[in-house]
Amino acid sequence: MRAVILAGGLGTRLAPYTTVLPKPLMPVGDRPILDIVVRQLRHYGFDELHFAVGHLAELLMAYFGDGSRYGVRIRYSREEKPLGTAGPIGLVEGLVEPFLVMNGDVLTTLDFAAMMAEHRRLGSVATVGAFRRSVKIDLGVIRFDDDCRLTEYIEKPTHHYWVSGGVYVFDPKVRALVRPGEHLDLPDLVRALAAQGDTVRCHVHEGYWLDIGRIEDQQRAGEDFLAHRAEFLPGDSDR
């Protein structure tokens, strides 16, 4: 099975660290986050990985090489200009079967093989990984009518959502919407597929998921990874 890993972003929210280190090499516990992702994908049967690189690409390529030490094959495509999150798909050759696309900075216990199997079984053109997210508002939320009379006062509410977690499975036909060298983001690609009548489904994951976008996320991810290492690296003897 094949997976496309988005590893070319600037990681501006993790600055200044990402001025000298690509975001997928940011440490989570005792190893880079992308090292964890590659081991997870190998465990779930993904043996052909394509890294879409850009910012500080040489460091990523030097660290992962051809993937042989992981037991996978890793190939690279380099963006000469920012292509968004979906644009790099247009640079990948040989996508003739359903393939996974994911951000290279996601820590999760998602079973990638199960997501792929569900996608194939249901015959979707696209499957979006859906994860729970709770957002606490640290203020009192008020509502009032047209006359400014208070109608509701909710102290520090917590809102619960299903969010897209940066993990997708696509049918090869989606490449018709991705023009090589043109900027395109994944939300726009998914909306375009739905607008033309293609079936887009969501794969629900009730387990752990964290996008490592901020310094506090990176610190939390490191603590969680070290505390529950076996859950994040199932079947990996080199933990």
Backbone as JSON, one array per atom type, in Angstrom:
{
  "sequence": "MRAVILAGGLGTRLAPYTTVLPKPLMPVGDRPILDIVVRQLRHYGFDELHFAVGHLAELLMAYFGDGSRYGVRIRYSREEKPLGTAGPIGLVEGLVEPFLVMNGDVLTTLDFAAMMAEHRRLGSVATVGAFRRSVKIDLGVIRFDDDCRLTEYIEKPTHHYWVSGGVYVFDPKVRALVRPGEHLDLPDLVRALAAQGDTVRCHVHEGYWLDIGRIEDQQRAGEDFLAHRAEFLPGDSDR",
  "N": [[0.84, -1.19, 0.0], [0.32, 2.33, -0.55], [1.43, 5.52, 0.62], [1.21, 9.02, 0.92], [3.13, 11.46, 2.33], [2.85, 14.54, 3.8], [5.27, 16.79, 4.13], [6.45, 19.26, 3.88], [5.96, 21.77, 4.95], [6.35, 25.07, 6.51], [6.09, 25.28, 9.25], [5.47, 27.47, 10.97], [4.22, 28.09, 13.39], [5.7, 26.79, 15.24], [8.01, 28.12, 15.42], [10.88, 29.54, 17.12], [12.16, 27.14, 16.49], [11.68, 25.73, 14.13], [13.03, 27.13, 12.23], [15.48, 26.07, 11.86], [15.06, 23.4, 11.83], [13.14, 21.0, 10.18], [9.6, 20.72, 10.49], [8.52, 17.98, 10.66], [10.65, 16.69, 11.87], [10.68, 17.48, 14.45], [11.11, 16.71, 17.87], [9.35, 14.1, 19.52], [8.96, 12.9, 22.52], [11.54, 10.67, 22.55], [12.2, 10.65, 19.88], [11.88, 11.77, 16.42], [8.71, 13.08, 15.27], [7.92, 12.22, 12.7], [9.36, 9.89, 12.41], [7.98, 8.19, 14.11], [5.53, 8.09, 12.75], [6.29, 6.84, 10.32], [7.06, 4.3, 11.23], [4.6, 3.42, 12.24], [3.05, 3.32, 9.88], [4.45, 1.35, 8.44], [3.95, -0.84, 10.12], [1.23, -1.18, 9.66], [1.14, -2.06, 7.09], [1.86, -0.39, 4.96], [4.09, 0.04, 2.5], [5.21, 1.58, 0.54], [6.25, 4.73, 0.53], [5.8, 8.17, -0.01], [7.38, 11.15, 0.26], [6.44, 14.44, 0.38], [8.29, 17.16, 0.11], [9.83, 20.27, 1.16], [10.57, 22.85, 2.76], [13.7, 22.94, 4.26], [14.41, 20.47, 3.15], [16.64, 18.83, 2.71], [17.54, 17.94, 5.2], [15.48, 16.21, 6.04], [15.64, 14.27, 4.02], [18.22, 13.32, 4.43], [17.93, 12.16, 6.94], [15.96, 10.12, 6.67], [16.55, 8.8, 4.3], [16.47, 6.22, 1.86], [14.58, 4.71, 3.07], [15.17, 2.11, 3.74], [16.16, 1.24, 6.2], [13.92, 1.19, 7.71], [12.43, -0.74, 6.56], [10.84, -0.06, 4.42], [10.05, 1.58, 1.28], [11.11, 4.74, 0.43], [10.33, 7.6, -1.35], [10.86, 10.85, -2.84], [9.41, 14.07, -3.49], [10.02, 17.36, -4.45], [8.9, 20.57, -3.68], [9.03, 23.36, -5.7], [7.77, 25.7, -5.37], [5.33, 26.78, -2.95], [2.7, 24.45, -2.76], [0.38, 24.01, -1.42], [-1.74, 21.78, 0.54], [-2.87, 19.71, -0.92], [-1.86, 19.95, -3.48], [0.75, 18.69, -3.78], [0.08, 16.04, -4.43], [-0.19, 15.94, -7.14], [2.38, 15.64, -8.05], [3.15, 13.08, -7.68], [3.89, 10.03, -9.09], [2.41, 7.09, -10.59], [0.11, 6.42, -9.1], [-2.14, 4.23, -8.9], [-3.87, 2.79, -7.42], [-6.06, 2.96, -4.49], [-4.86, 5.37, -2.15], [-3.15, 6.61, 0.74], [-3.11, 9.79, 2.31], [-1.4, 11.98, 4.39], [-0.65, 14.31, 7.04], [2.66, 15.03, 8.14], [3.02, 15.4, 10.84], [1.39, 14.35, 12.8], [0.29, 12.83, 15.72], [-1.07, 9.83, 16.57], [-3.26, 7.09, 17.41], [-4.51, 5.83, 15.4], [-5.7, 3.18, 13.34], [-4.35, 2.67, 10.45], [-4.55, 0.78, 8.42], [-7.11, -0.28, 8.8], [-8.65, 1.93, 8.17], [-8.04, 2.22, 5.44], [-9.07, -0.24, 4.52], [-11.81, 0.08, 5.05], [-12.39, 2.21, 3.35], [-11.98, 0.99, 0.82], [-13.91, -1.05, 0.95], [-16.36, 0.31, 1.06], [-16.32, 1.72, -1.25], [-15.72, 4.43, -1.64], [-14.81, 7.64, -3.03], [-13.28, 9.4, -1.67], [-12.03, 9.38, 1.66], [-12.26, 10.77, 4.81], [-10.38, 11.2, 7.7], [-11.87, 11.31, 10.84], [-11.87, 12.95, 13.91], [-12.32, 13.4, 17.44], [-12.66, 16.57, 19.02], [-12.36, 18.82, 21.64], [-13.21, 22.05, 22.7], [-12.53, 24.44, 24.98], [-14.03, 27.31, 26.25], [-12.76, 29.95, 27.91], [-14.26, 31.94, 29.12], [-17.24, 33.67, 30.15], [-20.02, 32.96, 28.23], [-22.41, 34.83, 26.57], [-25.8, 35.38, 25.5], [-28.14, 37.4, 23.77], [-31.18, 39.19, 22.97], [-32.77, 41.1, 20.28], [-33.27, 43.45, 21.57], [-31.27, 43.67, 23.3], [-31.64, 42.3, 25.67], [-30.69, 40.02, 28.09], [-30.56, 36.62, 27.32], [-29.34, 34.23, 27.77], [-26.76, 32.8, 29.74], [-23.76, 31.34, 29.85], [-21.33, 29.87, 31.66], [-18.0, 29.54, 30.98], [-18.08, 27.47, 28.8], [-17.72, 24.2, 27.23], [-17.13, 23.1, 24.01], [-17.87, 20.53, 21.71], [-16.54, 18.81, 18.95], [-16.42, 17.1, 15.75], [-13.51, 16.74, 13.95], [-11.47, 17.22, 11.01], [-8.63, 15.32, 10.81], [-6.26, 15.48, 9.35], [-5.69, 13.17, 7.92], [-6.23, 11.14, 5.16], [-7.86, 9.05, 2.7], [-7.68, 8.38, -0.72], [-9.2, 7.75, -3.91], [-7.55, 6.93, -6.98], [-8.64, 8.5, -9.05], [-8.93, 11.11, -8.19], [-6.78, 12.57, -8.95], [-7.31, 13.83, -11.29], [-8.32, 16.27, -10.6], [-6.21, 17.59, -9.58], [-3.85, 19.59, -10.63], [-0.6, 19.35, -11.87], [1.91, 21.26, -10.3], [0.25, 23.34, -9.56], [-1.33, 25.29, -7.0], [-3.22, 23.84, -4.38], [-5.44, 23.05, -1.78], [-6.24, 20.5, 0.64], [-8.89, 20.59, 1.9], [-10.26, 22.05, -0.09], [-10.06, 20.29, -2.25], [-11.53, 18.09, -1.3], [-14.06, 19.28, -0.99], [-14.58, 19.9, -3.66], [-14.8, 17.36, -4.79], [-17.09, 16.39, -3.47], [-18.93, 18.26, -4.43], [-19.16, 17.62, -7.11], [-20.56, 15.34, -6.99], [-19.35, 13.0, -6.14], [-18.72, 10.27, -3.86], [-17.97, 10.99, -0.61], [-16.74, 9.96, 2.39], [-16.53, 9.67, 6.01], [-14.11, 8.46, 8.28], [-14.36, 7.31, 11.41], [-12.5, 7.86, 14.31], [-12.08, 7.0, 17.56], [-10.01, 7.05, 19.29], [-6.73, 8.19, 20.34], [-5.55, 11.37, 19.2], [-3.52, 13.95, 18.03], [-2.6, 16.99, 16.74], [0.49, 18.32, 16.02], [1.01, 21.29, 16.28], [1.7, 23.5, 17.77], [3.96, 24.76, 20.31], [3.17, 23.9, 22.89], [1.6, 21.71, 22.19], [3.5, 19.99, 21.13], [5.05, 19.46, 23.38], [3.14, 18.2, 25.03], [2.56, 15.98, 23.41], [5.0, 14.62, 23.5], [5.1, 13.81, 26.19], [2.81, 12.16, 26.32], [3.47, 10.2, 24.44], [5.73, 8.92, 25.56], [4.57, 7.9, 27.85], [2.7, 6.08, 26.89], [3.87, 4.35, 25.03], [3.78, 1.77, 23.75], [1.22, 1.74, 22.67], [1.35, 3.57, 20.65], [3.32, 2.55, 19.02], [2.68, -0.16, 17.95], [3.67, -3.54, 17.88], [6.29, -2.92, 17.3], [9.58, -3.67, 17.67], [11.72, -2.07, 18.16], [11.44, -0.02, 20.22]],
  "CA": [[0.0, 0.0, 0.0], [1.09, 3.56, -0.7], [1.05, 6.67, 1.42], [1.87, 10.29, 0.62], [3.33, 12.19, 3.58], [3.05, 15.98, 3.59], [6.37, 17.11, 5.04], [7.14, 20.41, 3.32], [5.52, 23.04, 5.51], [7.32, 25.91, 7.23], [5.95, 25.1, 10.69], [5.68, 28.79, 11.57], [3.74, 28.15, 14.78], [6.72, 26.18, 16.09], [9.22, 28.95, 15.38], [12.02, 29.59, 16.19], [12.79, 25.84, 16.29], [11.55, 25.28, 12.75], [13.91, 27.85, 11.32], [16.67, 25.23, 11.63], [14.64, 22.0, 11.85], [11.82, 20.83, 9.57], [8.59, 20.34, 11.49], [8.41, 16.53, 10.9], [11.77, 16.2, 12.68], [10.54, 17.93, 15.83], [11.09, 15.52, 18.73], [8.23, 13.69, 20.36], [9.67, 11.95, 23.38], [12.94, 10.46, 22.21], [12.38, 10.48, 18.44], [11.08, 12.71, 15.63], [7.34, 12.66, 15.04], [7.79, 11.48, 11.44], [9.89, 8.55, 12.66], [6.86, 7.43, 14.67], [4.56, 7.89, 11.67], [6.8, 5.85, 9.37], [6.97, 2.98, 11.89], [3.19, 3.05, 12.28], [2.62, 2.95, 8.53], [5.04, 0.05, 8.14], [3.23, -1.85, 10.88], [-0.09, -1.4, 9.07], [1.24, -2.62, 5.74], [2.22, 0.59, 3.93], [5.51, -0.18, 2.22], [5.66, 2.57, -0.44], [5.98, 6.04, 1.09], [6.25, 9.3, -0.82], [7.47, 12.36, 1.07], [6.37, 15.73, -0.31], [9.17, 17.97, 0.94], [10.09, 21.63, 0.72], [11.39, 23.55, 3.74], [14.79, 22.16, 4.84], [14.21, 19.11, 2.64], [17.86, 18.03, 2.78], [17.62, 17.3, 6.51], [14.56, 15.08, 6.02], [16.17, 13.25, 3.11], [19.39, 12.72, 5.07], [17.51, 11.34, 8.09], [15.16, 8.93, 6.3], [17.16, 8.1, 3.18], [15.56, 5.49, 0.97], [13.63, 3.98, 3.89], [15.54, 0.7, 3.9], [16.33, 0.88, 7.62], [12.58, 0.99, 8.26], [11.76, -1.81, 5.84], [9.92, 0.5, 3.45], [10.7, 2.37, 0.23], [10.74, 6.15, 0.52], [10.68, 8.47, -2.46], [10.67, 12.25, -2.51], [9.17, 15.11, -4.49], [10.34, 18.64, -3.82], [8.14, 21.7, -4.2], [9.81, 24.56, -6.04], [6.97, 26.77, -4.79], [4.29, 26.17, -2.11], [1.6, 23.88, -3.54], [-0.74, 23.7, -0.56], [-1.73, 20.44, 1.11], [-3.28, 18.72, -1.93], [-1.06, 20.13, -4.68], [1.82, 17.71, -3.95], [-0.4, 14.79, -5.01], [0.03, 16.02, -8.58], [3.77, 15.33, -8.36], [3.4, 11.67, -7.39], [3.59, 9.16, -10.22], [2.08, 5.69, -10.35], [-0.99, 6.23, -8.15], [-3.16, 3.48, -9.64], [-4.75, 2.18, -6.43], [-6.31, 3.89, -3.4], [-3.65, 5.74, -1.42], [-3.34, 7.41, 1.94], [-2.41, 11.07, 2.38], [-1.46, 12.47, 5.77], [0.35, 15.26, 7.51], [3.78, 14.35, 8.78], [3.19, 15.88, 12.21], [0.21, 13.9, 13.55], [0.47, 11.7, 16.64], [-2.38, 9.2, 16.7], [-3.33, 5.63, 17.5], [-5.37, 5.39, 14.3], [-5.35, 1.99, 12.56], [-4.37, 3.12, 9.06], [-5.0, -0.33, 7.58], [-8.56, -0.37, 8.92], [-9.21, 3.05, 7.41], [-7.92, 1.86, 4.03], [-9.99, -1.34, 4.24], [-13.17, 0.64, 5.02], [-12.48, 2.98, 2.11], [-12.14, 0.06, -0.29], [-15.16, -1.8, 1.11], [-17.51, 1.17, 0.8], [-16.22, 2.27, -2.59], [-15.69, 5.89, -1.63], [-13.76, 8.32, -3.78], [-12.42, 9.99, -0.64], [-12.39, 9.12, 3.05], [-11.61, 11.75, 5.68], [-10.25, 10.77, 9.09], [-12.63, 12.18, 11.74], [-11.39, 12.82, 15.28], [-13.01, 14.27, 18.39], [-11.91, 17.7, 19.55], [-13.12, 19.64, 22.58], [-12.67, 23.4, 22.8], [-13.06, 25.11, 26.17], [-14.04, 28.78, 26.21], [-12.44, 30.37, 29.28], [-15.01, 33.15, 29.42], [-18.68, 33.48, 30.18], [-20.65, 33.21, 26.92], [-23.75, 35.38, 26.77], [-26.66, 35.58, 24.35], [-29.17, 38.39, 24.05], [-32.09, 39.38, 21.85], [-32.6, 42.34, 19.52], [-33.36, 44.58, 22.5], [-30.12, 43.53, 24.2], [-32.01, 41.65, 26.92], [-29.97, 38.76, 28.26], [-31.38, 35.41, 27.18], [-28.61, 33.05, 28.23], [-25.43, 33.06, 30.28], [-23.1, 30.05, 30.03], [-20.0, 30.12, 32.2], [-16.88, 28.73, 30.51], [-18.58, 26.22, 28.19], [-16.85, 23.37, 26.4], [-17.81, 22.69, 22.79], [-17.32, 19.28, 21.19], [-16.64, 18.76, 17.5], [-15.65, 16.16, 14.95], [-12.62, 17.53, 13.09], [-10.6, 16.53, 10.08], [-7.35, 15.17, 11.51], [-5.09, 15.46, 8.49], [-5.47, 11.83, 7.37], [-7.22, 10.91, 4.1], [-7.63, 8.03, 1.68], [-8.25, 8.83, -1.98], [-9.17, 6.95, -5.13], [-6.65, 7.58, -7.95], [-9.33, 9.44, -9.95], [-8.87, 12.48, -7.7], [-5.67, 13.28, -9.58], [-7.84, 14.66, -12.38], [-8.6, 17.59, -10.06], [-4.96, 18.14, -9.05], [-2.97, 19.9, -11.75], [0.8, 19.44, -11.43], [2.49, 22.6, -10.21], [-0.72, 24.34, -9.13], [-1.65, 25.28, -5.57], [-4.53, 23.3, -4.01], [-5.49, 22.53, -0.42], [-7.07, 19.31, 0.79], [-10.31, 20.91, 2.07], [-10.83, 22.43, -1.38], [-10.18, 19.08, -3.05], [-12.65, 17.3, -0.77], [-15.3, 19.98, -1.33], [-14.79, 19.77, -5.1], [-15.28, 15.99, -5.03], [-18.48, 16.32, -3.01], [-19.75, 19.12, -5.29], [-19.42, 16.96, -8.39], [-21.39, 14.16, -6.75], [-18.59, 11.83, -5.7], [-18.99, 9.87, -2.48], [-16.93, 11.28, 0.38], [-17.16, 9.46, 3.7], [-15.64, 9.92, 7.13], [-13.71, 7.31, 9.08], [-14.38, 7.8, 12.79], [-11.51, 7.31, 15.23], [-12.39, 7.42, 18.93], [-8.8, 7.01, 20.11], [-5.87, 9.36, 20.51], [-5.12, 12.15, 18.04], [-3.03, 15.28, 18.37], [-1.84, 17.71, 15.71], [1.59, 19.0, 16.7], [1.1, 22.57, 15.61], [2.21, 24.53, 18.66], [4.96, 24.26, 21.26], [2.52, 23.16, 23.96], [1.18, 20.44, 21.63], [4.7, 19.17, 21.0], [5.4, 19.01, 24.73], [2.13, 17.22, 25.47], [2.74, 14.77, 22.61], [6.15, 13.9, 24.03], [4.72, 13.17, 27.45], [1.87, 11.08, 26.03], [4.16, 9.13, 23.73], [6.58, 8.17, 26.5], [3.71, 7.21, 28.82], [1.9, 5.04, 26.23], [4.69, 4.03, 23.87], [3.33, 0.56, 23.06], [0.0, 2.03, 21.94], [1.7, 4.33, 19.45], [4.2, 1.74, 18.19], [2.3, -1.58, 18.1], [4.47, -4.52, 17.15], [7.61, -2.4, 16.97], [10.55, -4.16, 18.64], [12.69, -1.01, 18.41], [10.72, 1.07, 20.88]],
  "C": [[0.89, 1.25, 0.0], [0.53, 4.68, 0.16], [1.87, 7.88, 0.98], [1.92, 11.09, 1.91], [3.64, 13.64, 3.27], [4.07, 16.48, 4.61], [7.12, 18.36, 4.6], [6.8, 21.75, 3.93], [6.6, 23.78, 6.29], [7.24, 25.73, 8.74], [6.1, 26.4, 11.46], [5.22, 28.88, 13.02], [4.72, 27.52, 15.76], [8.05, 26.94, 16.02], [9.59, 29.35, 16.82], [12.65, 28.23, 15.87], [12.78, 25.42, 14.83], [12.3, 26.15, 11.75], [15.15, 27.03, 10.99], [16.32, 23.75, 11.56], [13.28, 21.87, 11.19], [10.83, 20.27, 10.59], [8.48, 18.83, 11.71], [9.57, 15.93, 11.68], [11.73, 16.73, 14.11], [10.4, 16.72, 16.75], [9.78, 15.34, 19.47], [8.76, 12.58, 21.26], [11.12, 11.86, 22.94], [13.18, 10.25, 20.72], [11.54, 11.5, 17.68], [9.67, 12.18, 15.38], [7.2, 11.85, 13.76], [8.39, 10.08, 11.54], [8.78, 7.65, 13.21], [5.85, 7.11, 13.58], [5.03, 6.81, 10.71], [6.71, 4.45, 9.98], [5.53, 2.5, 11.97], [2.71, 2.57, 10.91], [3.19, 1.59, 8.13], [4.28, -1.06, 8.85], [1.89, -2.19, 10.23], [-0.05, -1.75, 7.58], [1.52, -1.63, 4.63], [3.72, 0.5, 3.69], [6.08, 0.76, 1.17], [5.26, 3.95, 0.07], [6.56, 7.11, 0.19], [6.23, 10.54, 0.04], [7.41, 13.58, 0.15], [7.11, 16.73, 0.56], [9.36, 19.36, 0.33], [11.08, 22.29, 1.66], [12.41, 22.6, 4.37], [14.72, 20.68, 4.43], [15.45, 18.24, 2.82], [17.99, 17.31, 4.12], [16.69, 16.09, 6.58], [15.11, 13.94, 5.17], [17.39, 12.56, 3.71], [18.98, 11.79, 6.21], [16.85, 10.04, 7.65], [15.75, 8.15, 5.13], [16.14, 7.43, 2.29], [14.54, 4.64, 1.73], [14.03, 2.56, 4.23], [15.7, 0.32, 5.38], [14.99, 0.72, 8.34], [11.86, -0.19, 7.62], [10.7, -1.32, 4.88], [10.74, 1.18, 2.35], [10.18, 3.8, 0.34], [11.25, 6.88, -0.71], [10.29, 9.9, -2.1], [10.24, 13.06, -3.73], [9.35, 16.44, -3.78], [9.56, 19.76, -4.5], [9.08, 22.87, -4.49], [9.09, 25.81, -5.55], [5.89, 26.11, -3.95], [3.1, 25.71, -2.94], [0.36, 23.61, -2.7], [-0.66, 22.26, -0.06], [-2.15, 19.35, 0.13], [-2.43, 18.8, -3.19], [0.05, 19.11, -4.87], [1.36, 16.37, -4.53], [-0.14, 14.76, -6.51], [1.44, 15.69, -9.0], [4.11, 13.85, -8.2], [2.97, 10.81, -8.58], [3.15, 7.78, -9.74], [0.99, 5.45, -9.34], [-2.15, 5.55, -8.89], [-4.13, 2.75, -8.71], [-5.03, 3.2, -5.34], [-5.04, 4.13, -2.57], [-4.0, 6.64, -0.26], [-2.54, 8.7, 1.82], [-2.52, 11.56, 3.82], [-0.38, 13.49, 6.04], [1.45, 14.5, 8.25], [4.0, 14.75, 10.22], [2.0, 15.5, 13.09], [0.58, 12.72, 14.43], [-0.89, 11.1, 16.92], [-2.23, 7.7, 16.87], [-4.22, 5.05, 16.41], [-4.83, 4.13, 13.62], [-5.48, 2.36, 11.08], [-4.87, 2.03, 8.11], [-6.52, -0.46, 7.62], [-9.24, 0.76, 8.14], [-9.15, 2.76, 5.91], [-8.92, 0.77, 3.66], [-11.43, -0.83, 4.15], [-13.39, 1.43, 3.74], [-12.73, 2.06, 0.92], [-13.5, -0.64, -0.24], [-16.37, -0.98, 0.71], [-17.45, 1.84, -0.57], [-16.24, 3.78, -2.66], [-14.62, 6.42, -2.57], [-12.78, 8.97, -2.81], [-12.95, 9.61, 0.74], [-11.58, 10.07, 3.92], [-11.56, 11.2, 7.1], [-10.92, 11.78, 10.02], [-12.23, 11.9, 13.18], [-12.14, 13.79, 16.18], [-12.08, 15.39, 18.86], [-12.83, 18.51, 20.45], [-12.42, 20.98, 22.74], [-13.33, 24.09, 23.99], [-12.94, 26.62, 26.0], [-13.85, 29.27, 27.64], [-13.08, 31.71, 29.65], [-16.49, 32.79, 29.54], [-19.29, 33.86, 28.85], [-22.08, 33.69, 27.16], [-24.48, 35.5, 25.44], [-27.75, 36.56, 24.74], [-29.98, 38.64, 22.79], [-31.87, 40.73, 21.19], [-32.68, 43.59, 20.39], [-32.26, 44.54, 23.54], [-30.51, 43.0, 25.59], [-31.34, 40.28, 26.99], [-30.92, 37.57, 28.15], [-30.67, 34.17, 27.7], [-27.21, 33.46, 28.7], [-24.79, 31.7, 30.6], [-21.67, 30.29, 30.47], [-18.99, 29.08, 31.7], [-17.34, 27.4, 29.88], [-17.48, 25.48, 27.43], [-17.65, 22.88, 25.21], [-17.09, 21.46, 22.22], [-17.58, 19.19, 19.69], [-15.99, 17.49, 16.97], [-14.81, 16.99, 13.99], [-11.88, 16.62, 12.12], [-9.2, 16.51, 10.68], [-6.14, 15.1, 10.62], [-4.71, 14.09, 7.98], [-6.59, 11.54, 6.38], [-6.84, 9.66, 3.32], [-8.36, 8.48, 0.43], [-8.2, 7.73, -3.03], [-8.26, 7.68, -6.13], [-7.32, 8.6, -8.85], [-9.25, 10.88, -9.48], [-7.74, 13.26, -8.36], [-6.14, 14.15, -10.75], [-8.14, 16.08, -11.92], [-7.35, 18.28, -9.53], [-4.0, 18.35, -10.22], [-1.54, 20.06, -11.27], [1.3, 20.88, -11.43], [1.54, 23.68, -9.77], [-1.09, 24.16, -7.66], [-3.08, 24.75, -5.34], [-4.45, 22.75, -2.6], [-6.48, 21.38, -0.32], [-8.54, 19.63, 1.06], [-10.98, 21.3, 0.76], [-11.0, 21.23, -2.29], [-11.37, 18.25, -2.6], [-13.98, 17.95, -1.13], [-15.61, 19.86, -2.83], [-15.31, 18.38, -5.45], [-16.75, 15.86, -4.64], [-19.4, 17.11, -3.94], [-20.06, 18.46, -6.62], [-20.13, 15.62, -8.22], [-20.65, 12.91, -6.36], [-18.86, 11.54, -4.23], [-17.77, 10.14, -1.61], [-17.46, 10.84, 1.73], [-16.13, 9.84, 4.76], [-15.35, 8.62, 7.86], [-13.52, 7.79, 10.51], [-13.32, 7.08, 13.62], [-11.78, 7.87, 16.62], [-11.16, 7.49, 19.82], [-8.02, 8.31, 20.09], [-5.57, 10.03, 19.18], [-4.66, 13.51, 18.53], [-2.21, 15.82, 17.2], [-0.76, 18.53, 16.41], [1.86, 20.33, 16.0], [1.72, 23.67, 16.45], [3.18, 23.9, 19.66], [4.3, 23.44, 22.37], [2.0, 21.8, 23.48], [2.36, 19.48, 21.54], [5.13, 18.63, 22.37], [4.43, 17.97, 25.25], [2.3, 15.91, 24.73], [3.9, 13.95, 23.13], [5.83, 13.16, 25.3], [3.8, 11.98, 27.21], [2.55, 9.9, 25.35], [4.99, 8.29, 24.68], [5.74, 7.38, 27.5], [2.96, 6.04, 28.21], [2.58, 4.56, 24.95], [4.16, 2.84, 23.07], [2.06, 0.79, 22.26], [0.3, 2.77, 20.63], [2.59, 3.53, 18.49], [3.88, 0.27, 18.36], [3.19, -2.48, 17.26], [5.87, -4.08, 16.81], [8.6, -2.85, 18.06], [11.58, -3.1, 19.0], [11.99, 0.18, 19.02], [11.64, 1.93, 21.71]]
}
